[in-house]
Each structure stands twice: as C-alpha cells, then as structure tokens.
Amino acid sequence: MNKIFVNVENLADLLSIKGQYGKKGIIISGGTDIVVRMKNNMIDPEVLISIKKLAELKGIVARKTKVIIGAGTSLDEIENSTLIKENYYPLYQAVFNMASPQLRNMGTIGGNIGNASPAGDTIPPLFLMDAEIILYSKKGKRSISVTEFFKGPGKTVMRDDEIIHSIILKNNYLTEKNSGYIKVGQRNALAISIASVAYFKDKKYKRFAFGSVSPIIHLIELKFGLSDEQLLKEIESYITPIDDVRATKEYRKQVIINLVKDIYF
C-alpha cells in the first residue's frame, strides 16, 4: 500500500493532520527509527508527516532556571550546545555517545523520546532533570512529568492525536564535575546500549536513572553512608533486566551494580 507523504510548515496543519489520522499518521523528521520499523513490519502508517520544515519545533531556548528544547531539535544541535554541555551534562554526554555523526544530524530528541525504548539514550538523563514533556493536539496542550510519561516499552501516555511539542529541562546545575552518563554497548556509540546509567552527586545524596534494565526507567535517590549490602538491595529493587541477543539479564544486572558502586563509593 502506497503511503501518503505530507510536508507541514506550521503547527496548525500538523495538529489537524494528526487529529485526522491518529496513530495511522506517523511523524518523521530524521526517520532514523521509523524506516527500520516499517521495513520490519512493526508499523504500517497511512500517512508520513514530515516536520523537517517546521521551525516551531526546533531550537534550544533558555528561560531563567530552565531550558526548552523543541521536539524537532536534532541530536547534533544538542551535542553542540554550550548551554546543554555546561548545565545539563548527562544529556550532552548521552547524545555525544550515541549513534554516528550522520545519525545524530538526522535524529531528533522528540523521536528518541517518542520511541519509548528502555534503551533510549536521552531518556535516563531527563529523569535527573525533572523534565516535562509538552504535548499538543487540536484540543489543547498538556504537560507530563517524564516520570509519568512512559508506560512500558514502546508505550506512553500520549493520545493518538497528540504530538511531542517540546521538552522542558529543570535542575540546571548538572555539570561535568557532579554528574554524567555512562553507556555500555557492544560497539559503544554505534550500538544500542546493553545497560546505561545517568547520575548526579550531591553532598547529601546521589541520584541514578538506569537504561536497558527495566521496562520503565525509574529515578532513585540514595543517601550517603549505605553499606555494600544496602546499596545492592536498593539497586536490585529497581532493575528487572531481560535476556536478548545483546546480553543476558545477569550480565546487565552485574554491569549496573558495578557502575553504581564505582560512582557511589
């Protein structure tokens, strides 16, 4: 079946088309993941809606103690943003270590979030930043905390007529000295992560968000002074890894434990 391809240049048209076709209308920008999913018969859209020319969904804007990133902003632009690198270092590091330069130039942060993959590199850092996902539809807009946005692998709270408009980042004190993102993959940047961790270290506690080791990512906060046994118990209550072609669940579990111990102690 031939697909209808539509280029939209304003938000009103995008929301109208999305409202008409719902889940049968797939938004694409770089299309780095959509094309693969179509080839593997994972999705079968009637309409492909290109937002490459939609300027309103692009860009990084600073507003006092928060930053707004348009959903159509390329991963390459985020990687090259001094604002992101200096104030939201785990996100910078996650983007820097994902895919190839060509794919980072094509892929968008909205696409990475919308896929809702537990292995999505940009997602764990957003938990540290208490990020909000801004959704738009013809009915209006709503703001969803990143902690409430994901419902499982490939599943979110988004309605069929909604789009990701932007992402709001808070906690603008995540620097290279007190935070980071570590990814373990078969071929580093070019591989989907086997396990990953975004972290923030304070004088009183340390915060962690793990990738690829549970259906839904969780933010955990650990106080200083835990014993090795207490730390292990806390970690295990938040991770439920699986076996797949990339790694066994036991390997994933051990990777996370080793990473957290190195950061915590």
C-alpha positions in Angstrom: 0.0 0.0 0.0 1.4 3.4 -1.0 2.0 5.9 1.7 0.8 9.5 1.7 3.7 11.8 2.4 3.0 15.3 3.7 5.4 18.2 4.4 4.0 20.5 7.1 5.3 24.0 7.7 3.1 25.2 10.5 1.8 23.7 13.8 -1.9 24.1 12.9 -1.5 21.9 9.9 0.4 19.3 11.8 -2.2 19.1 14.5 -5.0 19.0 12.0 -3.4 16.1 10.1 -2.5 14.2 13.3 -6.0 14.7 14.6 -7.5 13.3 11.4 -5.2 10.2 11.1 -4.3 9.5 14.7 -2.0 6.6 15.1 -2.1 6.0 11.4 -0.3 9.3 10.9 3.4 8.9 11.8 5.5 12.0 12.3 9.0 11.8 10.9 12.0 14.2 10.8 15.2 12.2 10.5 13.2 9.0 10.2 16.2 7.0 11.6 14.0 4.6 13.5 10.7 4.8 11.6 12.2 3.5 8.4 13.6 0.5 10.2 10.3 -0.3 12.0 8.4 0.0 8.7 10.8 -2.4 6.9 10.4 -4.9 9.8 6.6 -4.6 9.5 6.4 -3.3 13.1 4.3 -0.3 12.0 2.1 0.4 8.9 1.2 4.1 8.7 -1.1 5.5 6.1 0.5 8.9 6.3 4.0 10.0 6.9 4.1 13.6 8.2 7.4 15.3 7.8 8.3 18.1 10.3 11.7 19.0 8.8 10.5 22.4 7.7 8.5 23.1 10.9 10.7 25.7 12.6 8.5 26.0 15.7 9.5 22.5 16.9 13.3 23.3 16.6 15.8 25.0 18.8 17.1 25.4 22.4 15.9 28.3 24.5 17.0 29.3 28.0 14.3 30.7 30.4 15.8 31.6 33.8 16.3 28.3 35.6 15.0 26.1 32.8 15.6 25.3 29.2 13.1 24.4 26.5 14.1 22.1 23.7 11.9 21.7 20.6 10.9 18.1 19.9 12.3 18.5 16.3 15.7 19.7 17.5 18.4 17.4 16.1 20.7 15.4 18.4 23.6 17.1 16.7 22.4 20.6 17.8 22.0 19.4 21.4 25.5 17.9 21.3 27.0 21.2 20.1 25.1 23.4 22.6 27.3 25.0 25.2 24.2 25.7 27.3 23.4 21.9 27.4 27.0 20.9 28.0 27.6 23.3 30.9 24.3 22.9 32.7 22.8 19.5 31.7 26.0 17.5 31.2 24.4 14.0 31.3 22.2 14.8 28.3 25.2 16.2 26.4 27.2 13.1 27.2 24.3 10.7 26.2 23.9 12.4 22.8 27.7 12.6 22.3 27.9 8.8 22.8 25.0 7.7 20.7 24.9 6.7 17.0 27.2 8.1 14.3 27.6 11.8 13.5 25.4 11.3 10.4 22.6 9.8 12.5 22.9 12.5 15.2 22.4 15.1 12.5 19.2 13.4 11.3 17.7 12.1 14.6 15.7 14.3 17.0 15.2 14.3 20.7 11.4 14.0 20.2 11.9 10.9 18.1 14.2 9.3 20.7 11.7 10.0 23.5 8.6 9.1 21.5 10.0 5.6 20.7 9.8 5.0 24.4 12.6 2.4 24.3 14.1 1.5 27.7 17.4 1.7 25.9 16.8 5.3 24.6 20.0 7.2 25.4 18.4 10.6 26.1 15.8 9.3 28.5 17.7 8.5 31.7 19.3 12.0 31.8 15.8 13.6 31.5 14.9 11.9 34.8 17.7 13.7 36.6 16.5 17.0 35.2 12.9 16.6 36.4 12.0 17.1 32.7 8.5 17.8 31.5 7.2 16.6 28.1 4.9 19.1 26.5 2.1 17.5 24.3 0.0 19.4 21.8 -3.2 18.4 20.0 -6.2 20.3 18.4 -7.8 20.0 21.8 -5.0 22.0 23.5 -1.7 21.3 25.3 -0.7 19.5 28.5 2.5 18.9 30.4 3.5 15.5 31.6 6.4 14.8 34.0 9.0 12.4 32.4 8.4 10.1 35.4 4.8 9.7 34.3 5.2 9.7 30.6 6.4 6.2 29.9 4.1 3.2 30.4 6.3 0.4 29.1 8.5 -0.5 26.1 7.1 1.5 23.1 4.2 2.8 25.3 3.5 6.3 26.6 0.6 8.3 27.9 0.2 10.1 24.6 -3.2 10.0 22.9 -3.3 9.1 19.2 -4.0 12.8 18.2 -1.1 14.2 20.2 2.4 15.2 19.3 5.5 15.9 21.4 6.0 19.7 21.1 8.9 20.3 23.4 10.8 19.2 26.4 11.4 21.4 29.5 14.6 20.8 31.5 15.0 21.9 35.1 17.8 21.4 37.6 20.3 23.5 35.7 23.2 22.5 37.9 24.2 19.2 36.3 27.8 19.8 35.4 30.7 17.7 34.3 32.0 17.7 37.9 28.9 16.4 39.6 27.1 14.3 37.0 27.4 12.1 33.9 26.1 9.4 31.7 27.8 6.0 31.2 26.7 3.6 28.5 27.8 0.0 28.0 27.3 -1.3 24.5 28.8 -3.9 22.1 30.3 -1.2 19.9 30.0 1.9 22.1 28.2 4.7 20.2 27.0 2.6 17.2 25.3 0.0 19.4 22.1 0.1 21.3 23.0 0.1 25.0 23.3 -3.1 27.0 23.0 -1.0 30.1 23.4 2.6 31.0 23.2 5.0 34.0 22.7 8.7 34.3 23.8 10.1 37.7 24.1 13.2 39.9 26.2 13.5 43.0 25.4 15.9 45.8 26.8 16.3 49.3 23.8 14.6 50.8 22.7 12.0 48.2 23.2 10.6 44.8 20.6 10.2 42.1 20.5 7.5 39.4 18.4 6.6 36.4 19.1 3.3 34.6 18.6 2.4 31.0 18.0 -1.0 29.4 17.5 -2.9 32.7 13.7 -2.5 33.3 10.6 -1.9 31.2 10.2 1.6 32.6 13.1 3.8 33.8 13.0 4.9 37.4 14.7 7.7 39.3 16.3 6.5 42.5 17.9 8.6 45.2 20.4 7.1 47.6 21.8 8.8 50.7 25.4 8.6 51.6 26.6 6.0 54.1 25.0 2.9 52.7 26.9 -0.4 53.1 27.7 -2.5 50.1 24.9 -4.8 51.0 22.4 -2.0 51.5 23.4 -0.5 48.2 22.9 -3.8 46.4 19.5 -4.2 47.9 18.4 -0.7 46.8 19.6 -1.3 43.2 18.0 -4.7 42.8 14.6 -3.4 43.7 14.6 -1.1 40.7 16.1 -3.3 37.9 14.4 -6.3 36.1 16.7 -6.9 33.1 15.9 -9.4 30.4 17.9 -11.8 28.1 18.1 -10.8 24.5 20.6 -11.0 21.6 22.7 -8.3 23.0 23.3 -9.6 26.6 21.9 -11.8 29.3 19.9 -10.4 32.2 22.7 -11.5 34.7 25.3 -9.6 32.7 23.1 -6.5 32.6 22.5 -6.7 36.3 26.2 -7.0 37.1 27.1 -4.1 34.8 24.6 -1.8 36.6 25.8 -2.9 40.0 29.5 -2.3 39.1 28.7 1.1 37.6 26.7 2.3 40.6 29.4 1.1 43.0 32.1 3.0 41.1 30.0 6.1 41.3 28.7 5.8 44.8 31.8 4.8 46.7 
